[in-house]
Amino acid sequence: MSDIKTKFINAPERITAELLEGYVLAYPEQVKLAAENVVVRANPKSMDKVAIVTLGGSGHEPALSGFVGAGMLDCSVVGDVFAAPGAQRLFQALQLMKRDAGILLVVLNHSGDVMSANMACQLADRAGIKVKQVLTHDDISAGIHADTNERRGLAGCVPLYKILGAAAEEGKSLDELVEIAGRYNKNVATLAVAMRSCTHPQNDAVITDLPAGIMEIGMGQHGEGGGGQKPLISADATASEMVDLLCRQLEPKSQDRIMLIINGVGSTTYMELNIIFRKAYQELESRGMKVAVSRIQEILTVQEQAGFQMIMAVLDEDHIDYLKNKASDAPYWVTCGK
């Protein structure tokens, strides 16, 4: 570990606790800490409605706790930087969320998160807690039409939080929510590109070596490699290549209604993200598709990594309604409107 400081932190082992403390102090009307590293809504929904819970490591802010709030998540269970929170902490959260309507646990497909979720759900079952899981696996860097078990979860989970949160507020049952999530999961795909890797805030270690002037399409959630490195190309060429790959995965038809989100991952400017979105939008429209839901925002970051994630989905009408027309007060969703 270098003695040269590169980030505004205090003790490395206190990063997660201190960032969560600052977060809930800033948004006391929306969120609070119910237990160590367990963020919940400040004003819980009624117990006759399904609770939406997720888990994941810190270091990706605003994800995932930034989406706790009315109309989205009821609870986020936070691990250390880039690390799953562990089964016991998740089980504690499931106990806090226990209700007759049940709990839907949204899990990103990463080994630590999956292991924690499976163990916690076993404990919950023994304790009489009604919980079902939905696994997100939107990353297509493993290959077009690769087995879903090989596909990692990326920022495509965030729109799903909005869809499920809105549907749960409407009073949909646990089984109905699983069905809604399943349709979304089958029709969403994400691809990440980076041109500079991130450093781990606790030890300053560089996750992946990306030389100056080199880009990599297929980067993972923590800066892991996943695709081939090549010289950096223009914004239009990058966007076109990524749209083509995502369309090969989703196989959308003319007149399909599409969600297009460009997610900045840490240090790429909104200038660049807007330029990327412009070309991606044009590519989709030229193929006869209609962009019905769109967003340019940092919803899930990878520390100071330079690059972005392009998230695309073919949406059903109820997905569009939940994304566009249902209110949420989650601190990091309302910044761009509904």
C-alpha positions in Angstrom: 0.0 0.0 0.0 1.4 3.4 -1.0 1.9 6.1 1.5 0.7 8.7 -1.1 -2.9 9.5 -0.5 -5.1 9.5 -3.7 -8.6 9.8 -2.2 -10.4 11.8 0.5 -10.8 9.0 3.1 -9.9 8.5 6.7 -9.1 5.0 8.0 -9.4 2.5 5.1 -11.3 0.0 7.3 -13.9 2.7 8.1 -14.8 3.6 4.5 -18.1 1.7 4.3 -19.4 2.8 7.7 -18.5 6.4 7.1 -19.9 6.7 3.6 -23.2 5.2 4.8 -23.3 7.5 7.8 -22.8 10.5 5.5 -25.4 9.2 3.1 -28.2 8.8 5.7 -27.4 12.2 7.3 -27.8 13.9 3.9 -31.2 12.2 3.1 -33.0 11.7 6.5 -36.4 11.9 5.0 -35.8 9.0 2.6 -33.3 6.7 4.3 -31.9 5.5 7.6 -29.6 2.8 9.0 -31.6 0.0 10.6 -28.5 -1.9 11.6 -24.8 -1.9 10.7 -24.6 -1.6 6.9 -28.3 -2.1 6.5 -30.0 0.9 4.7 -33.8 1.0 4.8 -36.6 3.4 3.9 -37.1 6.1 6.5 -40.9 5.7 5.9 -41.6 2.0 5.4 -44.3 0.8 3.1 -47.3 -1.0 4.6 -46.7 -4.6 5.7 -49.2 -6.0 3.3 -46.9 -5.2 0.4 -43.9 -7.2 -0.8 -40.5 -5.8 0.4 -37.8 -5.4 -2.3 -34.3 -6.1 -0.9 -30.9 -6.1 -2.5 -27.2 -6.6 -1.5 -23.8 -5.8 -2.8 -20.4 -4.3 -1.9 -19.7 -0.6 -1.4 -17.5 1.4 -3.8 -20.1 1.6 -6.5 -22.0 4.7 -5.2 -24.8 5.7 -5.7 -25.5 2.0 -6.2 -27.0 0.2 -4.5 -28.3 2.1 -1.5 -28.9 5.3 -3.5 -32.1 3.6 -4.8 -33.7 2.8 -1.4 -36.9 4.9 -1.1 -40.6 4.9 -1.8 -41.2 3.3 -5.2 -37.9 1.5 -5.3 -35.9 -0.6 -2.8 -37.0 -1.1 0.8 -33.6 -2.3 1.9 -30.0 -2.4 0.8 -27.5 -4.6 2.6 -24.0 -3.3 2.1 -20.7 -5.1 2.1 -17.1 -3.8 2.3 -15.6 -2.2 -0.8 -16.2 -4.5 -3.8 -17.2 -7.4 -1.4 -20.5 -9.2 -0.6 -22.0 -8.3 2.8 -22.1 -11.9 4.1 -25.0 -14.2 4.9 -25.5 -13.3 8.5 -25.9 -9.6 7.8 -28.3 -10.3 4.9 -30.3 -12.7 7.1 -30.5 -9.9 9.7 -32.0 -7.6 7.1 -34.5 -10.3 6.0 -35.6 -10.6 9.6 -36.2 -6.8 9.7 -38.2 -7.0 6.5 -40.3 -10.1 7.4 -43.9 -9.8 6.5 -46.8 -12.0 5.3 -46.6 -10.6 1.8 -43.0 -11.8 1.5 -39.7 -10.4 0.4 -38.2 -10.3 -3.1 -34.4 -10.4 -3.0 -32.6 -9.0 -6.1 -29.2 -10.5 -6.4 -26.5 -9.6 -9.0 -24.7 -12.6 -10.5 -21.4 -12.4 -8.6 -20.1 -15.4 -6.7 -19.9 -13.7 -3.3 -23.4 -12.1 -3.6 -24.9 -15.4 -4.8 -23.3 -17.4 -2.0 -24.4 -14.9 0.7 -28.0 -14.8 -0.8 -28.3 -18.6 -0.9 -27.1 -19.1 2.7 -29.3 -16.2 4.0 -32.3 -17.6 2.2 -31.7 -21.0 3.8 -31.6 -19.4 7.2 -34.8 -17.3 6.4 -36.6 -20.5 5.3 -35.8 -22.1 8.7 -37.1 -19.0 10.4 -40.4 -18.9 8.6 -39.5 -15.9 6.5 -41.1 -15.9 3.0 -38.5 -14.8 0.5 -37.8 -15.5 -3.2 -34.8 -14.5 -5.3 -34.3 -12.9 -8.6 -30.8 -13.1 -10.2 -29.7 -10.4 -12.6 -27.2 -11.3 -15.3 -27.3 -8.5 -17.9 -23.5 -8.4 -18.8 -23.0 -9.9 -22.2 -19.2 -9.8 -22.2 -19.1 -13.6 -21.8 -20.4 -13.9 -25.4 -23.6 -13.4 -27.4 -26.2 -15.8 -26.1 -23.9 -17.2 -23.4 -25.4 -19.2 -20.6 -26.9 -16.9 -18.1 -24.9 -18.5 -15.3 -21.7 -17.1 -17.0 -23.1 -13.6 -17.3 -22.3 -11.1 -14.5 -24.7 -8.6 -13.1 -24.1 -5.0 -14.1 -26.1 -1.8 -13.8 -29.1 -3.3 -15.5 -30.3 -4.1 -11.9 -31.1 -0.5 -11.2 -34.1 -0.1 -13.7 -35.3 -3.4 -12.3 -35.4 -1.9 -8.8 -37.6 0.8 -10.2 -39.9 -1.6 -12.0 -40.3 -3.9 -9.0 -40.6 -1.1 -6.5 -43.4 0.5 -8.4 -45.2 -2.9 -8.9 -44.9 -3.7 -5.2 -46.3 -0.3 -4.3 -49.3 -1.2 -6.5 -49.9 -4.3 -4.4 -48.5 -7.0 -6.8 -48.0 -10.4 -5.1 -44.6 -12.0 -4.7 -45.2 -14.4 -7.5 -46.4 -11.6 -9.8 -43.2 -9.7 -9.1 -41.1 -12.7 -9.9 -42.9 -12.9 -13.3 -42.4 -9.2 -14.0 -38.7 -9.5 -13.2 -38.3 -12.6 -15.3 -39.7 -10.9 -18.4 -37.3 -7.9 -17.9 -34.3 -10.2 -17.2 -34.9 -12.1 -20.5 -34.8 -8.8 -22.5 -32.1 -6.7 -20.9 -28.4 -6.6 -21.8 -25.5 -4.4 -20.7 -22.0 -3.9 -22.0 -19.2 -2.0 -20.3 -16.2 -0.2 -21.8 -13.2 1.3 -20.0 -10.2 3.3 -21.0 -8.7 3.6 -17.6 -9.1 1.2 -14.7 -9.9 2.0 -11.1 -7.9 1.7 -7.9 -9.1 -0.1 -4.8 -9.6 2.7 -2.1 -8.3 0.6 0.7 -4.9 -0.3 -0.8 -4.6 1.8 -4.0 -4.1 -1.4 -6.0 -4.9 -1.0 -9.7 -7.5 -3.6 -10.7 -6.6 -3.9 -14.4 -3.7 -2.4 -16.4 -5.0 -0.3 -19.3 -2.3 1.6 -21.0 -2.9 5.1 -22.2 -4.8 5.2 -25.5 -6.2 1.7 -25.0 -9.9 0.7 -24.4 -11.5 -2.5 -23.4 -15.1 -3.5 -24.2 -16.4 -6.0 -21.7 -15.1 -4.7 -18.4 -16.6 -6.0 -15.2 -18.2 -4.4 -12.2 -15.0 -4.1 -10.3 -12.7 -3.2 -13.2 -12.0 -6.8 -14.1 -11.1 -7.5 -17.7 -13.6 -9.4 -19.8 -13.0 -8.5 -23.4 -10.3 -7.6 -25.8 -8.1 -4.5 -25.5 -7.6 -2.3 -28.6 -6.7 1.3 -29.4 -9.2 3.9 -28.3 -11.7 4.7 -31.1 -14.1 7.6 -31.6 -17.3 8.0 -29.6 -19.5 7.2 -32.6 -17.5 4.1 -33.5 -17.6 2.9 -29.9 -21.4 3.5 -29.6 -22.1 1.8 -32.9 -20.0 -1.3 -32.0 -21.7 -1.6 -28.6 -25.3 -1.1 -30.0 -24.6 -3.8 -32.6 -23.4 -6.3 -30.0 -26.3 -5.6 -27.7 -28.8 -5.9 -30.6 -27.2 -9.3 -31.5 -27.9 -10.4 -28.0 -31.5 -9.0 -27.7 -32.6 -9.5 -31.3 -35.0 -6.6 -31.2 -37.6 -6.2 -33.9 -38.7 -3.1 -35.8 -41.1 -1.0 -33.7 -39.9 -2.6 -30.4 -39.8 -0.1 -27.5 -36.4 0.2 -26.1 -34.8 1.4 -22.8 -31.4 3.0 -23.4 -29.3 4.1 -20.4 -25.7 5.3 -20.5 -24.3 4.8 -17.1 -21.1 6.7 -16.2 -18.7 4.6 -14.1 -16.7 7.2 -12.3 -14.6 9.7 -14.2 -16.1 10.0 -17.7 -17.6 13.4 -18.2 -21.3 14.0 -19.0 -20.1 15.7 -22.2 -18.8 12.3 -23.4 -21.8 10.4 -22.1 -24.2 12.7 -24.0 -22.2 12.2 -27.2 -22.3 8.4 -26.8 -26.0 8.5 -26.1 -26.6 10.6 -29.2 -25.1 8.0 -31.5 -26.6 5.0 -29.7 -30.1 6.6 -30.0 -29.5 7.3 -33.7 -28.4 3.7 -34.3 -31.5 2.3 -32.7 -33.9 4.6 -34.5 -32.2 3.8 -37.8 -33.0 0.1 -37.1 -36.7 0.9 -36.7 -36.9 0.8 -32.9 -38.3 3.4 -30.6 -36.4 4.6 -27.5 -39.2 4.8 -25.0 -37.2 5.1 -21.7 -33.8 6.9 -21.6 -31.4 8.2 -19.0 -27.8 9.5 -18.9 -26.5 9.3 -15.3 -24.0 7.7 -13.0 -26.2 5.1 -11.4 -23.4 2.6 -10.6 -19.8 3.6 -10.6 -16.5 1.8 -10.3 -14.5 4.3 -8.3 -12.5 6.5 -10.7 -12.7 4.2 -13.7 -13.0 6.0 -17.0 -15.7 4.5 -19.3 -19.4 3.7 -19.2 -22.0 1.0 -19.3 -24.6 0.9 -22.1 -27.8 -0.7 -20.9 -30.5 -1.8 -23.3 -33.8 -3.6 -22.9 -36.8 -4.5 -25.0 -39.6 -3.3 -22.7 -43.2 -4.5 -22.2 -45.9 -1.9 -21.7 -46.0 -2.5 -17.9 -42.2 -2.1 -17.6 -42.5 1.3 -19.4 -45.3 2.4 -17.1 -43.4 1.4 -14.0 -40.2 3.2 -15.2 -41.8 6.4 -16.5 -45.1 7.1 -14.7 -44.7 5.9 -11.1 -43.1 8.2 -8.6 -40.1 7.4 -6.4 -38.3 9.4 -3.8 -35.1 7.3 -3.8 -32.4 9.9 -3.6 -30.4 9.0 -6.7 -33.3 8.2 -9.0 -35.3 11.4 -8.8 -32.4 13.6 -9.9 -33.3 13.1 -13.6 -37.1 13.2 -13.2 -39.6 10.4 -12.7 
